[in-house]
Amino acid sequence: MSTVSRLIVVVLFDGVDLLDVTGPPEVFSLARRESEEAAGYEVVLAAETMDPVTTGAGVRVLPDVTFDALSTRSIDTLIVPGAVEVDHSRRVHPLTDPGVVARVKQLAGRTRRVTSVCVGAHILAAAGLLDGKRATTHWSTAQQLADDYPAVEVDADPIFIRQGDVWTGAGISACLDLSLALIADDLGESVALNIARQLVMYLKRPSGQSQFSVPLERVSMTRRIEDLRHHVLRNISEPLTLADLAAHAHIGDRQLTRIFKAELGMTPHAYVESARVEVARDRLESTDATLERVAASCGFGTVDTLVRAFRRRLDTTPTEYRRRFRTGGA
């Protein structure tokens, strides 16, 4: 069987996140074990010079090649990792070194597809490669990405997003999901799923899966909203209308909406729907319950409502989600 040569370049620079750099090569290495078609994958770590690069974890990594040495080669996939610095207030700031940005822009011009991992999206944005596109990044820097680059449509929720030949991945470990998605695009879903099993990732996560779960969202600033959050989860099968929540909190509908937007960044309706989807995800993963029963027990009422919520929140269907993530069962 003939193989297609695919040069995959991972960009190296000082302070880069270590897993962003090492995760993708591991996944592509497993692809070569799983499929003869993947024999054409050649993964190289590229830097400005051949000197060791010190990652954010303090581990030094040796480049395989310099950027200049790639000037005559066509690149199949460019992977741009991220790097951050933390200020005295423990706030995270993504790094966008102008030299790295310029190199990425240069390399992207002869690359079939460009990808970023985690806060590497800020480098792509600085290079103008995300203008007019929807993109994701680590949730902690998503607002900064949106503020700094208004031409980019930032969506902080998905694990990864594909926009034509540009792919952006979310949190650091999502580099594995992104790499699996690239392999699925090249070689098919079955190869990617086999690799996921080798990595002891139960199954490859779809792009629309959320970066984080509702119970892990940041704690609200007031006990009133925190009590409402727990009230929602305790009564997830109930209607939970705006009027119901306002009555429970002993405040008016408009005041409740203002508080939710200020503290959680969403309306009460959106929060309830996200909580219902979260509970439904757990039941789809761990039980044999029918879609009708899941819909009823999570307050959706009908399967159609459940399906619409999953498509809106996760860009997949309940049936597809269960097929990929089922851990329980008879």
Summary of the structure (lengths in Angstrom):
residues: 330
radius of gyration: 21.8
end to end distance: 40.3
largest distance: 69.5
contacts: 1064
relative contact order: 0.09
helix: 48%
strand: 15%
